[in-house]
């Protein structure tokens, strides 16, 4: 993980750790925090509780970019705050469509890793693999295999 990504993660975590709500990094950044580098990181995806999103909205008045236009993913809140060089997306009420049903992804089953001076929460390896399988894209299936069968 590059210095720019680590710096952005630390700044983001400093903000989110002030809340009394759960949150977790997922996607490629979580994979990297588990020590698996599958590709160059493009962004940092974070799942928040709805209550955390409401608190952040009150504190910062960030624009909510959630639009529900995707046929596969949706969220009630989608914030894109500037925490540094790496783009960050904060999602609350995140859902994935599978077999015509929308399945909520929550912040359960996490572990903490230290980045700089901050705790960063990520799903356990098995939980992250299940999220990747739920998302169902080819890149997600590949990432799930990497988690379960590291090379």
matplotlib code that plots the C-alpha trace (Angstrom):
import matplotlib.pyplot as plt

x = [0.0, 1.4, 2.2, -0.7, -3.2, -2.0, -2.1, -5.7, -6.7, -5.3, -7.0, -10.3, -10.1, -9.3, -12.6, -14.7, -13.2, -14.7, -18.1, -19.8, -20.8, -19.4, -17.7, -15.4, -13.2, -14.1, -13.2, -9.7, -8.4, -9.6, -7.9, -4.7, -5.0, -5.2, -1.8, -3.1, -2.2, -4.4, -4.0, -3.3, -5.6, -7.9, -10.0, -11.1, -14.7, -16.2, -19.5, -21.0, -24.1, -27.0, -26.6, -23.0, -24.0, -26.6, -24.0, -21.5, -24.1, -24.9, -21.2, -20.0, -23.0, -21.4, -23.3, -25.2, -24.3, -26.6, -28.9, -30.1, -29.4, -27.4, -29.1, -26.6, -25.6, -27.4, -27.0, -29.0, -26.0, -22.9, -20.4, -17.1, -15.2, -11.6, -9.3, -6.2, -4.7, -6.9, -10.6, -12.9, -16.5, -18.5, -21.6, -24.5, -27.5, -25.4, -27.2, -26.4, -29.0, -28.9, -31.7, -34.0, -33.6, -31.7, -29.3, -27.9, -24.2, -23.5, -20.4, -20.4, -17.5, -14.6, -11.0, -8.9, -5.6, -3.4, -2.6, -0.4, -1.9, -5.4, -7.4, -8.9, -11.7, -11.9, -14.1, -12.5, -11.1, -14.1, -16.6, -14.8, -14.8, -18.5, -19.1, -17.0, -19.0, -22.3, -21.1, -20.6, -18.5, -15.5, -13.1, -15.0, -14.9, -11.1, -10.6, -12.7, -10.5, -7.3, -8.6, -9.5, -6.4, -3.6, -0.7]
y = [0.0, 3.4, 6.2, 8.2, 5.4, 4.9, 8.7, 8.9, 5.9, 7.4, 10.8, 9.1, 6.8, 9.8, 11.3, 8.1, 7.0, 10.1, 8.7, 6.2, 4.0, 1.0, 1.3, -0.8, -0.6, -3.2, -3.9, -3.7, -1.6, -4.2, -6.9, -4.9, -4.4, -8.2, -8.3, -9.4, -7.1, -8.1, -4.9, -1.2, 0.4, 3.0, 4.1, 3.3, 2.0, 2.2, 0.9, 2.9, 2.5, 4.8, 6.6, 7.3, 8.8, 11.0, 12.2, 12.9, 14.7, 17.0, 17.6, 18.3, 18.8, 16.5, 16.1, 12.7, 11.2, 8.1, 7.9, 4.3, 4.1, 0.9, -2.4, -4.2, -1.9, 0.9, 2.8, 5.3, 7.5, 7.9, 10.6, 11.4, 13.4, 14.6, 12.9, 13.0, 11.7, 8.5, 8.9, 7.7, 6.6, 6.3, 4.2, 3.7, 1.5, -0.4, -3.2, -5.7, -7.2, -11.0, -13.2, -10.2, -9.4, -6.5, -7.8, -5.4, -5.4, -4.4, -3.7, -7.1, -9.4, -7.0, -6.9, -3.8, -3.0, -0.1, 2.5, 5.2, 6.3, 5.0, 1.8, 0.9, -1.7, -4.3, -7.5, -10.7, -12.7, -15.0, -12.1, -10.1, -13.2, -13.5, -9.9, -10.4, -13.5, -11.5, -8.7, -11.3, -9.6, -11.4, -9.2, -9.9, -13.7, -13.4, -11.5, -14.0, -16.8, -14.8, -14.5, -18.2, -19.5, -17.0, -17.6]
z = [0.0, -1.0, 1.4, -0.1, 0.6, 4.1, 4.8, 3.4, 5.5, 8.6, 8.1, 7.3, 10.4, 12.6, 11.5, 11.7, 15.0, 16.7, 16.0, 18.3, 15.4, 13.5, 10.2, 8.0, 4.9, 2.3, -1.3, -2.6, 0.2, 2.8, 0.7, 0.8, 4.6, 4.9, 3.1, -0.3, -3.2, -6.2, -8.2, -7.9, -5.4, -6.9, -4.0, -0.4, 0.0, 3.5, 4.9, 7.7, 9.8, 8.8, 12.2, 11.4, 8.0, 9.7, 12.2, 9.4, 7.4, 10.4, 11.1, 7.5, 5.3, 2.7, -0.6, -0.7, -4.1, -3.6, -6.7, -6.8, -10.6, -10.4, -11.0, -8.8, -5.9, -4.0, -0.8, 1.2, 1.6, -0.6, 0.5, -1.3, 1.2, 0.6, 3.1, 0.9, -2.3, -2.5, -3.4, -0.5, -0.8, 2.4, 2.0, 4.5, 3.9, 1.3, -0.5, -3.2, -5.5, -5.7, -7.2, -7.4, -3.7, -2.1, 0.6, 3.2, 4.0, 7.5, 9.6, 11.4, 12.0, 11.8, 13.0, 13.7, 12.0, 12.8, 10.1, 11.4, 14.7, 14.0, 14.2, 10.8, 10.8, 8.1, 7.7, 8.8, 5.8, 5.7, 6.0, 3.2, 1.0, 1.5, 0.6, -2.6, -3.5, -2.9, -5.2, -7.8, -10.4, -11.9, -10.0, -6.8, -7.4, -8.0, -4.8, -2.8, -4.1, -3.1, 0.4, 0.8, -1.1, -0.7, -3.1]

ax = plt.figure().add_subplot(projection="3d")
ax.plot(x, y, z, "-o")
ax.set_aspect("equal")
plt.show()
